[in-house]
């Protein structure tokens, strides 16, 4: 019996898939179809698959062409499968010509003609795209425009900013914030990355108009306003998501999981540092409004609140202002004391430090080298260094891409799938509020 094997995602099954499967079957007597798992697709950068693994398997099964269906879960699995199932022929469509020649030492490799004029990518784009507007002046907005191009079903239609001088995306319409109201009428969802003092007003208006909101953390400058916004989102059946791209990095999620599984024993201390030395006044006209704690605080708080929760018993904020009006903090240190742990964060735009993350536990510690917020690598270290482990995970688009996919998927399903729960958004707004109200705050001169 001649065994044939083929692989694919088979998202939104189309006649190109049917042809390739029929032709594959004709090559032998028994056809095995490997369908990629959701995780494997994510790891190889295919983030927009519309159907779940179960739905895709079901659709291929219903065709009745495959004799056996298996799941492809890891890089290098093809060789294992060929040996395991005694495969004679490996085949895929001609879009892959040459890519699988390395399998020739294990079995025959045949590339079948690809059906012209149809693909899952096309089918996905035919589904109605979400009209996505960007609001604000933050310097990294260009990255969001670029990353959105990798997200199917989401189309950036315009930017609304106080000043449009910073942008050169000529294909995208640019309007000033005076037209914010009209701008909202033209979109389904917005990403708000304006100066934090405008978040409340801008998000409220968007939610009242039934628009979904992804907002650069902090969502609001007080706990009360943050709660009001989440309530408003609920009333209007809208998704409100706090944006911290690091939360969507695979390596970061993995280290959280390992810490929570007890890999380093009980977590006793979390130390996170995020700094970027900038000439605030020159950096951009509005740079002064993005204080160190606004810009870096939410990212630095992310591992602290995600590992230890938000119920700390005591907090101290120590800050050094850059200006006489005590508006801009060049450096801020926040220490949290929990019942059974401590945490410390350092953020600065006027002070430079090593941007590392250290999670200390009773059995060992996790070390993430700088810049930890763009994590693709971390280590678990023990007293006996021969037991140390290193982890590496590809980081796609600094986490922004996956964050946008999660936002689009939340809107599609009507369920908030955010990696940052509203409790955490409230806790972040709470720290920012105490900082602004100078509660638990000491000032140092530098
Ligand atoms: N295939 C084909 N003809 C097409 C589309 C796909 O022969 N028009 C084949 C591929 O070559 C592959 C199999 O179908 O052997 C599964 O491909 P998959 O990547 O799932 O489908 P695509 O439509 O190419 O998906 P995407 O657009 O996401 O790349």
Boltz pocket constraint, residues with backbone or C-beta under 6 A from the ligand:
constraints:
  - pocket:
      binder: B
      contacts: [[A, 7], [A, 8], [A, 9], [A, 10], [A, 11], [A, 16], [A, 17], [A, 20], [A, 91], [A, 92], [A, 93], [A, 94], [A, 95], [A, 96], [A, 112], [A, 113], [A, 114], [A, 115], [A, 116], [A, 117], [A, 118], [A, 119], [A, 120], [A, 121], [A, 122]]
      max_distance: 6.0
